[in-house]
Amino acid sequence: MDIEERSSSGNNELDALATNIEEYEDKHFPMDLPDPIVAINFRMEQSGLNQSDFIPTIGSGSMVSEVLKGKRGLTLNMISALHKHLHIPIES
């Protein structure tokens, strides 16, 4: 798969194989989107963040705590801010 050694026909074949594999996996092994709280917690762990880091994005410390415990739902503004600042997929 060394890009310098592949011919254009090899590139086409590799692209076709990759497309076929992706379609097969999507059809036979579909993945649901993660729960929003799971996505936020994953981003926290992945980036070494804590609850206070979400105050500018979600609101006060108590609001962040309530959201992460599932006691408060996310608003459209919170969802947009989480996507914009933390790159959490908006679909989640």
Phi and psi restraints in degrees (range 20) as a CNS / XPLOR table:
assign (resid 1 and name C) (resid 2 and name N)
       (resid 2 and name CA) (resid 2 and name C) 1.0 -66.7 20.0 2
assign (resid 2 and name N) (resid 2 and name CA)
       (resid 2 and name C) (resid 3 and name N) 1.0 119.9 20.0 2
assign (resid 2 and name C) (resid 3 and name N)
       (resid 3 and name CA) (resid 3 and name C) 1.0 -62.8 20.0 2
assign (resid 3 and name N) (resid 3 and name CA)
       (resid 3 and name C) (resid 4 and name N) 1.0 -30.1 20.0 2
assign (resid 3 and name C) (resid 4 and name N)
       (resid 4 and name CA) (resid 4 and name C) 1.0 -73.2 20.0 2
assign (resid 4 and name N) (resid 4 and name CA)
       (resid 4 and name C) (resid 5 and name N) 1.0 -25.1 20.0 2
assign (resid 4 and name C) (resid 5 and name N)
       (resid 5 and name CA) (resid 5 and name C) 1.0 -98.5 20.0 2
assign (resid 5 and name N) (resid 5 and name CA)
       (resid 5 and name C) (resid 6 and name N) 1.0 -6.0 20.0 2
assign (resid 5 and name C) (resid 6 and name N)
       (resid 6 and name CA) (resid 6 and name C) 1.0 -87.3 20.0 2
assign (resid 6 and name N) (resid 6 and name CA)
       (resid 6 and name C) (resid 7 and name N) 1.0 142.1 20.0 2
assign (resid 6 and name C) (resid 7 and name N)
       (resid 7 and name CA) (resid 7 and name C) 1.0 -83.8 20.0 2
assign (resid 7 and name N) (resid 7 and name CA)
       (resid 7 and name C) (resid 8 and name N) 1.0 170.2 20.0 2
assign (resid 7 and name C) (resid 8 and name N)
       (resid 8 and name CA) (resid 8 and name C) 1.0 -63.7 20.0 2
assign (resid 8 and name N) (resid 8 and name CA)
       (resid 8 and name C) (resid 9 and name N) 1.0 -33.3 20.0 2
assign (resid 8 and name C) (resid 9 and name N)
       (resid 9 and name CA) (resid 9 and name C) 1.0 -68.5 20.0 2
assign (resid 9 and name N) (resid 9 and name CA)
       (resid 9 and name C) (resid 10 and name N) 1.0 -34.5 20.0 2
assign (resid 9 and name C) (resid 10 and name N)
       (resid 10 and name CA) (resid 10 and name C) 1.0 -65.8 20.0 2
assign (resid 10 and name N) (resid 10 and name CA)
       (resid 10 and name C) (resid 11 and name N) 1.0 -37.6 20.0 2
assign (resid 10 and name C) (resid 11 and name N)
       (resid 11 and name CA) (resid 11 and name C) 1.0 -63.2 20.0 2
assign (resid 11 and name N) (resid 11 and name CA)
       (resid 11 and name C) (resid 12 and name N) 1.0 -44.8 20.0 2
assign (resid 11 and name C) (resid 12 and name N)
       (resid 12 and name CA) (resid 12 and name C) 1.0 -62.6 20.0 2
assign (resid 12 and name N) (resid 12 and name CA)
       (resid 12 and name C) (resid 13 and name N) 1.0 -41.5 20.0 2
assign (resid 12 and name C) (resid 13 and name N)
       (resid 13 and name CA) (resid 13 and name C) 1.0 -65.4 20.0 2
assign (resid 13 and name N) (resid 13 and name CA)
       (resid 13 and name C) (resid 14 and name N) 1.0 -42.9 20.0 2
assign (resid 13 and name C) (resid 14 and name N)
       (resid 14 and name CA) (resid 14 and name C) 1.0 -64.5 20.0 2
assign (resid 14 and name N) (resid 14 and name CA)
       (resid 14 and name C) (resid 15 and name N) 1.0 -42.6 20.0 2
assign (resid 14 and name C) (resid 15 and name N)
       (resid 15 and name CA) (resid 15 and name C) 1.0 -61.1 20.0 2
assign (resid 15 and name N) (resid 15 and name CA)
       (resid 15 and name C) (resid 16 and name N) 1.0 -42.1 20.0 2
assign (resid 15 and name C) (resid 16 and name N)
       (resid 16 and name CA) (resid 16 and name C) 1.0 -64.8 20.0 2
assign (resid 16 and name N) (resid 16 and name CA)
       (resid 16 and name C) (resid 17 and name N) 1.0 -43.0 20.0 2
assign (resid 16 and name C) (resid 17 and name N)
       (resid 17 and name CA) (resid 17 and name C) 1.0 -63.2 20.0 2
assign (resid 17 and name N) (resid 17 and name CA)
       (resid 17 and name C) (resid 18 and name N) 1.0 -43.9 20.0 2
assign (resid 17 and name C) (resid 18 and name N)
       (resid 18 and name CA) (resid 18 and name C) 1.0 -62.1 20.0 2
assign (resid 18 and name N) (resid 18 and name CA)
       (resid 18 and name C) (resid 19 and name N) 1.0 -41.5 20.0 2
assign (resid 18 and name C) (resid 19 and name N)
       (resid 19 and name CA) (resid 19 and name C) 1.0 -64.2 20.0 2
assign (resid 19 and name N) (resid 19 and name CA)
       (resid 19 and name C) (resid 20 and name N) 1.0 -44.7 20.0 2
assign (resid 19 and name C) (resid 20 and name N)
       (resid 20 and name CA) (resid 20 and name C) 1.0 -62.9 20.0 2
assign (resid 20 and name N) (resid 20 and name CA)
       (resid 20 and name C) (resid 21 and name N) 1.0 -41.9 20.0 2
assign (resid 20 and name C) (resid 21 and name N)
       (resid 21 and name CA) (resid 21 and name C) 1.0 -63.7 20.0 2
assign (resid 21 and name N) (resid 21 and name CA)
       (resid 21 and name C) (resid 22 and name N) 1.0 -44.4 20.0 2
assign (resid 21 and name C) (resid 22 and name N)
       (resid 22 and name CA) (resid 22 and name C) 1.0 -61.4 20.0 2
assign (resid 22 and name N) (resid 22 and name CA)
       (resid 22 and name C) (resid 23 and name N) 1.0 -44.4 20.0 2
assign (resid 22 and name C) (resid 23 and name N)
       (resid 23 and name CA) (resid 23 and name C) 1.0 -63.4 20.0 2
assign (resid 23 and name N) (resid 23 and name CA)
       (resid 23 and name C) (resid 24 and name N) 1.0 -41.7 20.0 2
assign (resid 23 and name C) (resid 24 and name N)
       (resid 24 and name CA) (resid 24 and name C) 1.0 -62.4 20.0 2
assign (resid 24 and name N) (resid 24 and name CA)
       (resid 24 and name C) (resid 25 and name N) 1.0 -47.1 20.0 2
assign (resid 24 and name C) (resid 25 and name N)
       (resid 25 and name CA) (resid 25 and name C) 1.0 -64.2 20.0 2
assign (resid 25 and name N) (resid 25 and name CA)
       (resid 25 and name C) (resid 26 and name N) 1.0 -41.1 20.0 2
assign (resid 25 and name C) (resid 26 and name N)
       (resid 26 and name CA) (resid 26 and name C) 1.0 -62.0 20.0 2
assign (resid 26 and name N) (resid 26 and name CA)
       (resid 26 and name C) (resid 27 and name N) 1.0 -37.5 20.0 2
assign (resid 26 and name C) (resid 27 and name N)
       (resid 27 and name CA) (resid 27 and name C) 1.0 -76.6 20.0 2
assign (resid 27 and name N) (resid 27 and name CA)
       (resid 27 and name C) (resid 28 and name N) 1.0 -43.8 20.0 2
assign (resid 27 and name C) (resid 28 and name N)
       (resid 28 and name CA) (resid 28 and name C) 1.0 -97.4 20.0 2
assign (resid 28 and name N) (resid 28 and name CA)
       (resid 28 and name C) (resid 29 and name N) 1.0 -19.3 20.0 2
assign (resid 28 and name C) (resid 29 and name N)
       (resid 29 and name CA) (resid 29 and name C) 1.0 -136.3 20.0 2
assign (resid 29 and name N) (resid 29 and name CA)
       (resid 29 and name C) (resid 30 and name N) 1.0 58.3 20.0 2
assign (resid 29 and name C) (resid 30 and name N)
       (resid 30 and name CA) (resid 30 and name C) 1.0 -64.7 20.0 2
assign (resid 30 and name N) (resid 30 and name CA)
       (resid 30 and name C) (resid 31 and name N) 1.0 145.2 20.0 2
assign (resid 30 and name C) (resid 31 and name N)
       (resid 31 and name CA) (resid 31 and name C) 1.0 -113.7 20.0 2
assign (resid 31 and name N) (resid 31 and name CA)
       (resid 31 and name C) (resid 32 and name N) 1.0 127.3 20.0 2
assign (resid 31 and name C) (resid 32 and name N)
       (resid 32 and name CA) (resid 32 and name C) 1.0 -75.2 20.0 2
assign (resid 32 and name N) (resid 32 and name CA)
       (resid 32 and name C) (resid 33 and name N) 1.0 154.9 20.0 2
assign (resid 32 and name C) (resid 33 and name N)
       (resid 33 and name CA) (resid 33 and name C) 1.0 -68.7 20.0 2
assign (resid 33 and name N) (resid 33 and name CA)
       (resid 33 and name C) (resid 34 and name N) 1.0 147.6 20.0 2
assign (resid 33 and name C) (resid 34 and name N)
       (resid 34 and name CA) (resid 34 and name C) 1.0 -70.8 20.0 2
assign (resid 34 and name N) (resid 34 and name CA)
       (resid 34 and name C) (resid 35 and name N) 1.0 155.7 20.0 2
assign (resid 34 and name C) (resid 35 and name N)
       (resid 35 and name CA) (resid 35 and name C) 1.0 -59.1 20.0 2
assign (resid 35 and name N) (resid 35 and name CA)
       (resid 35 and name C) (resid 36 and name N) 1.0 140.9 20.0 2
assign (resid 35 and name C) (resid 36 and name N)
       (resid 36 and name CA) (resid 36 and name C) 1.0 -55.3 20.0 2
assign (resid 36 and name N) (resid 36 and name CA)
       (resid 36 and name C) (resid 37 and name N) 1.0 -39.5 20.0 2
assign (resid 36 and name C) (resid 37 and name N)
       (resid 37 and name CA) (resid 37 and name C) 1.0 -68.7 20.0 2
assign (resid 37 and name N) (resid 37 and name CA)
       (resid 37 and name C) (resid 38 and name N) 1.0 -37.7 20.0 2
assign (resid 37 and name C) (resid 38 and name N)
       (resid 38 and name CA) (resid 38 and name C) 1.0 -62.9 20.0 2
assign (resid 38 and name N) (resid 38 and name CA)
       (resid 38 and name C) (resid 39 and name N) 1.0 -41.6 20.0 2
assign (resid 38 and name C) (resid 39 and name N)
       (resid 39 and name CA) (resid 39 and name C) 1.0 -63.5 20.0 2
assign (resid 39 and name N) (resid 39 and name CA)
       (resid 39 and name C) (resid 40 and name N) 1.0 -41.9 20.0 2
assign (resid 39 and name C) (resid 40 and name N)
       (resid 40 and name CA) (resid 40 and name C) 1.0 -65.5 20.0 2
assign (resid 40 and name N) (resid 40 and name CA)
       (resid 40 and name C) (resid 41 and name N) 1.0 -46.0 20.0 2
assign (resid 40 and name C) (resid 41 and name N)
       (resid 41 and name CA) (resid 41 and name C) 1.0 -63.0 20.0 2
assign (resid 41 and name N) (resid 41 and name CA)
       (resid 41 and name C) (resid 42 and name N) 1.0 -37.3 20.0 2
assign (resid 41 and name C) (resid 42 and name N)
       (resid 42 and name CA) (resid 42 and name C) 1.0 -62.8 20.0 2
assign (resid 42 and name N) (resid 42 and name CA)
       (resid 42 and name C) (resid 43 and name N) 1.0 -45.1 20.0 2
assign (resid 42 and name C) (resid 43 and name N)
       (resid 43 and name CA) (resid 43 and name C) 1.0 -63.0 20.0 2
assign (resid 43 and name N) (resid 43 and name CA)
       (resid 43 and name C) (resid 44 and name N) 1.0 -38.9 20.0 2
assign (resid 43 and name C) (resid 44 and name N)
       (resid 44 and name CA) (resid 44 and name C) 1.0 -59.5 20.0 2
assign (resid 44 and name N) (resid 44 and name CA)
       (resid 44 and name C) (resid 45 and name N) 1.0 -50.1 20.0 2
assign (resid 44 and name C) (resid 45 and name N)
       (resid 45 and name CA) (resid 45 and name C) 1.0 -64.9 20.0 2
assign (resid 45 and name N) (resid 45 and name CA)
       (resid 45 and name C) (resid 46 and name N) 1.0 -44.7 20.0 2
assign (resid 45 and name C) (resid 46 and name N)
       (resid 46 and name CA) (resid 46 and name C) 1.0 -62.7 20.0 2
assign (resid 46 and name N) (resid 46 and name CA)
       (resid 46 and name C) (resid 47 and name N) 1.0 -36.7 20.0 2
assign (resid 46 and name C) (resid 47 and name N)
       (resid 47 and name CA) (resid 47 and name C) 1.0 -103.1 20.0 2
assign (resid 47 and name N) (resid 47 and name CA)
       (resid 47 and name C) (resid 48 and name N) 1.0 1.8 20.0 2
assign (resid 47 and name C) (resid 48 and name N)
       (resid 48 and name CA) (resid 48 and name C) 1.0 67.7 20.0 2
assign (resid 48 and name N) (resid 48 and name CA)
       (resid 48 and name C) (resid 49 and name N) 1.0 35.1 20.0 2
assign (resid 48 and name C) (resid 49 and name N)
       (resid 49 and name CA) (resid 49 and name C) 1.0 -94.6 20.0 2
assign (resid 49 and name N) (resid 49 and name CA)
       (resid 49 and name C) (resid 50 and name N) 1.0 161.1 20.0 2
assign (resid 49 and name C) (resid 50 and name N)
       (resid 50 and name CA) (resid 50 and name C) 1.0 -125.9 20.0 2
assign (resid 50 and name N) (resid 50 and name CA)
       (resid 50 and name C) (resid 51 and name N) 1.0 177.2 20.0 2
assign (resid 50 and name C) (resid 51 and name N)
       (resid 51 and name CA) (resid 51 and name C) 1.0 -57.2 20.0 2
assign (resid 51 and name N) (resid 51 and name CA)
       (resid 51 and name C) (resid 52 and name N) 1.0 -37.9 20.0 2
assign (resid 51 and name C) (resid 52 and name N)
       (resid 52 and name CA) (resid 52 and name C) 1.0 -64.7 20.0 2
assign (resid 52 and name N) (resid 52 and name CA)
       (resid 52 and name C) (resid 53 and name N) 1.0 -23.2 20.0 2
assign (resid 52 and name C) (resid 53 and name N)
       (resid 53 and name CA) (resid 53 and name C) 1.0 -69.2 20.0 2
assign (resid 53 and name N) (resid 53 and name CA)
       (resid 53 and name C) (resid 54 and name N) 1.0 -16.3 20.0 2
assign (resid 53 and name C) (resid 54 and name N)
       (resid 54 and name CA) (resid 54 and name C) 1.0 -94.8 20.0 2
assign (resid 54 and name N) (resid 54 and name CA)
       (resid 54 and name C) (resid 55 and name N) 1.0 -3.7 20.0 2
assign (resid 54 and name C) (resid 55 and name N)
       (resid 55 and name CA) (resid 55 and name C) 1.0 -59.1 20.0 2
assign (resid 55 and name N) (resid 55 and name CA)
       (resid 55 and name C) (resid 56 and name N) 1.0 -45.3 20.0 2
assign (resid 55 and name C) (resid 56 and name N)
       (resid 56 and name CA) (resid 56 and name C) 1.0 -65.0 20.0 2
assign (resid 56 and name N) (resid 56 and name CA)
       (resid 56 and name C) (resid 57 and name N) 1.0 -24.5 20.0 2
assign (resid 56 and name C) (resid 57 and name N)
       (resid 57 and name CA) (resid 57 and name C) 1.0 -89.5 20.0 2
assign (resid 57 and name N) (resid 57 and name CA)
       (resid 57 and name C) (resid 58 and name N) 1.0 -42.1 20.0 2
assign (resid 57 and name C) (resid 58 and name N)
       (resid 58 and name CA) (resid 58 and name C) 1.0 -102.0 20.0 2
assign (resid 58 and name N) (resid 58 and name CA)
       (resid 58 and name C) (resid 59 and name N) 1.0 -40.6 20.0 2
assign (resid 58 and name C) (resid 59 and name N)
       (resid 59 and name CA) (resid 59 and name C) 1.0 142.6 20.0 2
assign (resid 59 and name N) (resid 59 and name CA)
       (resid 59 and name C) (resid 60 and name N) 1.0 -148.9 20.0 2
assign (resid 59 and name C) (resid 60 and name N)
       (resid 60 and name CA) (resid 60 and name C) 1.0 -63.6 20.0 2
assign (resid 60 and name N) (resid 60 and name CA)
       (resid 60 and name C) (resid 61 and name N) 1.0 166.0 20.0 2
assign (resid 60 and name C) (resid 61 and name N)
       (resid 61 and name CA) (resid 61 and name C) 1.0 -58.3 20.0 2
assign (resid 61 and name N) (resid 61 and name CA)
       (resid 61 and name C) (resid 62 and name N) 1.0 -38.9 20.0 2
assign (resid 61 and name C) (resid 62 and name N)
       (resid 62 and name CA) (resid 62 and name C) 1.0 -68.4 20.0 2
assign (resid 62 and name N) (resid 62 and name CA)
       (resid 62 and name C) (resid 63 and name N) 1.0 -35.0 20.0 2
assign (resid 62 and name C) (resid 63 and name N)
       (resid 63 and name CA) (resid 63 and name C) 1.0 -66.4 20.0 2
assign (resid 63 and name N) (resid 63 and name CA)
       (resid 63 and name C) (resid 64 and name N) 1.0 -42.3 20.0 2
assign (resid 63 and name C) (resid 64 and name N)
       (resid 64 and name CA) (resid 64 and name C) 1.0 -59.8 20.0 2
assign (resid 64 and name N) (resid 64 and name CA)
       (resid 64 and name C) (resid 65 and name N) 1.0 -46.2 20.0 2
assign (resid 64 and name C) (resid 65 and name N)
       (resid 65 and name CA) (resid 65 and name C) 1.0 -61.0 20.0 2
assign (resid 65 and name N) (resid 65 and name CA)
       (resid 65 and name C) (resid 66 and name N) 1.0 -44.7 20.0 2
assign (resid 65 and name C) (resid 66 and name N)
       (resid 66 and name CA) (resid 66 and name C) 1.0 -64.2 20.0 2
assign (resid 66 and name N) (resid 66 and name CA)
       (resid 66 and name C) (resid 67 and name N) 1.0 -40.1 20.0 2
assign (resid 66 and name C) (resid 67 and name N)
       (resid 67 and name CA) (resid 67 and name C) 1.0 -64.1 20.0 2
assign (resid 67 and name N) (resid 67 and name CA)
       (resid 67 and name C) (resid 68 and name N) 1.0 -47.3 20.0 2
assign (resid 67 and name C) (resid 68 and name N)
       (resid 68 and name CA) (resid 68 and name C) 1.0 -68.2 20.0 2
assign (resid 68 and name N) (resid 68 and name CA)
       (resid 68 and name C) (resid 69 and name N) 1.0 -22.5 20.0 2
assign (resid 68 and name C) (resid 69 and name N)
       (resid 69 and name CA) (resid 69 and name C) 1.0 -91.3 20.0 2
assign (resid 69 and name N) (resid 69 and name CA)
       (resid 69 and name C) (resid 70 and name N) 1.0 -2.8 20.0 2
assign (resid 69 and name C) (resid 70 and name N)
       (resid 70 and name CA) (resid 70 and name C) 1.0 79.5 20.0 2
assign (resid 70 and name N) (resid 70 and name CA)
       (resid 70 and name C) (resid 71 and name N) 1.0 12.4 20.0 2
assign (resid 70 and name C) (resid 71 and name N)
       (resid 71 and name CA) (resid 71 and name C) 1.0 -86.6 20.0 2
assign (resid 71 and name N) (resid 71 and name CA)
       (resid 71 and name C) (resid 72 and name N) 1.0 -16.3 20.0 2
assign (resid 71 and name C) (resid 72 and name N)
       (resid 72 and name CA) (resid 72 and name C) 1.0 -133.7 20.0 2
assign (resid 72 and name N) (resid 72 and name CA)
       (resid 72 and name C) (resid 73 and name N) 1.0 136.0 20.0 2
assign (resid 72 and name C) (resid 73 and name N)
       (resid 73 and name CA) (resid 73 and name C) 1.0 -80.0 20.0 2
assign (resid 73 and name N) (resid 73 and name CA)
       (resid 73 and name C) (resid 74 and name N) 1.0 161.9 20.0 2
assign (resid 73 and name C) (resid 74 and name N)
       (resid 74 and name CA) (resid 74 and name C) 1.0 -82.7 20.0 2
assign (resid 74 and name N) (resid 74 and name CA)
       (resid 74 and name C) (resid 75 and name N) 1.0 137.9 20.0 2
assign (resid 74 and name C) (resid 75 and name N)
       (resid 75 and name CA) (resid 75 and name C) 1.0 -88.7 20.0 2
assign (resid 75 and name N) (resid 75 and name CA)
       (resid 75 and name C) (resid 76 and name N) 1.0 167.4 20.0 2
assign (resid 75 and name C) (resid 76 and name N)
       (resid 76 and name CA) (resid 76 and name C) 1.0 -60.8 20.0 2
assign (resid 76 and name N) (resid 76 and name CA)
       (resid 76 and name C) (resid 77 and name N) 1.0 -37.2 20.0 2
assign (resid 76 and name C) (resid 77 and name N)
       (resid 77 and name CA) (resid 77 and name C) 1.0 -64.9 20.0 2
assign (resid 77 and name N) (resid 77 and name CA)
       (resid 77 and name C) (resid 78 and name N) 1.0 -40.9 20.0 2
assign (resid 77 and name C) (resid 78 and name N)
       (resid 78 and name CA) (resid 78 and name C) 1.0 -63.9 20.0 2
assign (resid 78 and name N) (resid 78 and name CA)
       (resid 78 and name C) (resid 79 and name N) 1.0 -44.6 20.0 2
assign (resid 78 and name C) (resid 79 and name N)
       (resid 79 and name CA) (resid 79 and name C) 1.0 -60.9 20.0 2
assign (resid 79 and name N) (resid 79 and name CA)
       (resid 79 and name C) (resid 80 and name N) 1.0 -45.3 20.0 2
assign (resid 79 and name C) (resid 80 and name N)
       (resid 80 and name CA) (resid 80 and name C) 1.0 -62.5 20.0 2
assign (resid 80 and name N) (resid 80 and name CA)
       (resid 80 and name C) (resid 81 and name N) 1.0 -43.4 20.0 2
assign (resid 80 and name C) (resid 81 and name N)
       (resid 81 and name CA) (resid 81 and name C) 1.0 -66.7 20.0 2
assign (resid 81 and name N) (resid 81 and name CA)
       (resid 81 and name C) (resid 82 and name N) 1.0 -40.2 20.0 2
assign (resid 81 and name C) (resid 82 and name N)
       (resid 82 and name CA) (resid 82 and name C) 1.0 -62.8 20.0 2
assign (resid 82 and name N) (resid 82 and name CA)
       (resid 82 and name C) (resid 83 and name N) 1.0 -39.1 20.0 2
assign (resid 82 and name C) (resid 83 and name N)
       (resid 83 and name CA) (resid 83 and name C) 1.0 -68.5 20.0 2
assign (resid 83 and name N) (resid 83 and name CA)
       (resid 83 and name C) (resid 84 and name N) 1.0 -46.2 20.0 2
assign (resid 83 and name C) (resid 84 and name N)
       (resid 84 and name CA) (resid 84 and name C) 1.0 -67.4 20.0 2
assign (resid 84 and name N) (resid 84 and name CA)
       (resid 84 and name C) (resid 85 and name N) 1.0 -46.7 20.0 2
assign (resid 84 and name C) (resid 85 and name N)
       (resid 85 and name CA) (resid 85 and name C) 1.0 -90.6 20.0 2
assign (resid 85 and name N) (resid 85 and name CA)
       (resid 85 and name C) (resid 86 and name N) 1.0 -30.2 20.0 2
assign (resid 85 and name C) (resid 86 and name N)
       (resid 86 and name CA) (resid 86 and name C) 1.0 -115.3 20.0 2
assign (resid 86 and name N) (resid 86 and name CA)
       (resid 86 and name C) (resid 87 and name N) 1.0 -1.0 20.0 2
assign (resid 86 and name C) (resid 87 and name N)
       (resid 87 and name CA) (resid 87 and name C) 1.0 59.0 20.0 2
assign (resid 87 and name N) (resid 87 and name CA)
       (resid 87 and name C) (resid 88 and name N) 1.0 34.1 20.0 2
assign (resid 87 and name C) (resid 88 and name N)
       (resid 88 and name CA) (resid 88 and name C) 1.0 -80.8 20.0 2
assign (resid 88 and name N) (resid 88 and name CA)
       (resid 88 and name C) (resid 89 and name N) 1.0 127.7 20.0 2
assign (resid 88 and name C) (resid 89 and name N)
       (resid 89 and name CA) (resid 89 and name C) 1.0 -53.7 20.0 2
assign (resid 89 and name N) (resid 89 and name CA)
       (resid 89 and name C) (resid 90 and name N) 1.0 130.0 20.0 2
assign (resid 89 and name C) (resid 90 and name N)
       (resid 90 and name CA) (resid 90 and name C) 1.0 -62.4 20.0 2
assign (resid 90 and name N) (resid 90 and name CA)
       (resid 90 and name C) (resid 91 and name N) 1.0 -26.8 20.0 2
assign (resid 90 and name C) (resid 91 and name N)
       (resid 91 and name CA) (resid 91 and name C) 1.0 -65.3 20.0 2
assign (resid 91 and name N) (resid 91 and name CA)
       (resid 91 and name C) (resid 92 and name N) 1.0 -27.2 20.0 2
